[in-house]
């Protein structure tokens, strides 16, 4: 196995380790996939955004955050506000007893709100910059001349994950034919997003 392949496989594994977790972005993609609402647009936004951040990190631009620490605070505040708002909306959906069909027959959202939410959940999360740009960029740097192969592997992992999450969610449709399943999902989304928002605010207060 050549050094290019080793670096690419390492990037694939490391990239997946950063994004395969229960978080606000993944919860949103899962819900869109279950509803079959604008899945291609949401998956594309998440994957392309990750690719941009990965390239930025591999290029060594993560050090710019050290020159502008206030930017992390601004992102934390904006991200917390957005996440709390989305958590309230998810909690309201969970409280309602009405059924929601997986094929988005009821209460379907238009394209632009879905696009805006996907962008906000990606770019207003300061952890994305710290994990992807700084951490992944630092690890990529240890591969020397093979760092771009490492980055390519990480990008591939991101594309595979978001595509699988968005389009594979429909395999769970039989479960989500029951209103209770939707209520549980939205309740979990509300808890996850509120917890992340509180974590961001606590981080601001302790700095």
ABEGO torsion letter per residue (X at the ends): XBAAAAAAAAAAAAAAAAABBBBAAAAAAAAAAAAGBGAAAAAAAAAAAAAAAAAAAAAGAAAAAAABAAAAAAAAAAAAAAAAAAAAAAAAAAABABBBBAAGABGBBBAAAAAAAAAAAAAABAAAAAAAAAAAAAAAAAAEAAAAAAAAAAAAAAAAAAAAAAAAAAAAAAAAABAAAAAAAAAAAAAAAAAAAAAAAAAAAAX
